[in-house]
Amino acid sequence: MASSKEYLDFILEQLSQLDEIAYRSMMGEYILYYRGKIFGGIYDDRLLVKPVKSAISLMPNATYELPYEGAKEMLLVDDVDSKEFLSKLIEAMYSELPAPKKKK
């Protein structure tokens, strides 16, 4: 099931306190970037983030879910209604995220 543009718009609005949020559409889903680094995505109208230490510590009870068949597990973000929490989460994760791969 693909994610809806409406859910993407909602999440982007929730992340509006952060500068340099971007997304890329990929096979009906959306990859999310913060300052050039991938932090997660929207899959089946669910916000999933990479399971880095800071995300795990901020969401100790989060469930691990597969974004799609064959992918690595990611953390489901339940508290998408709090702009403050989402900003804090993404900013905390930034230093742990891998740098973007160089394009050939």
HELIX and SHEET records of a PDB file:
HELIX    1   1 LYS A    5  GLN A   14  1                                  10    
HELIX    2   2 LYS A   53  LEU A   58  1                                   6    
HELIX    3   3 LYS A   83  TYR A   94  1                                  12    
SHEET    1   A 6 ILE A  21  MET A  26  0                                        
SHEET    2   A 6 GLU A  29  TYR A  34 -1                                        
SHEET    3   A 6 LYS A  37  TYR A  43 -1                                        
SHEET    4   A 6 ARG A  46  VAL A  49 -1                                        
SHEET    5   A 6 MET A  74  LEU A  76 -1                                        
SHEET    6   A 6 TYR A  64  GLU A  65 -1                                        
END                                                                             
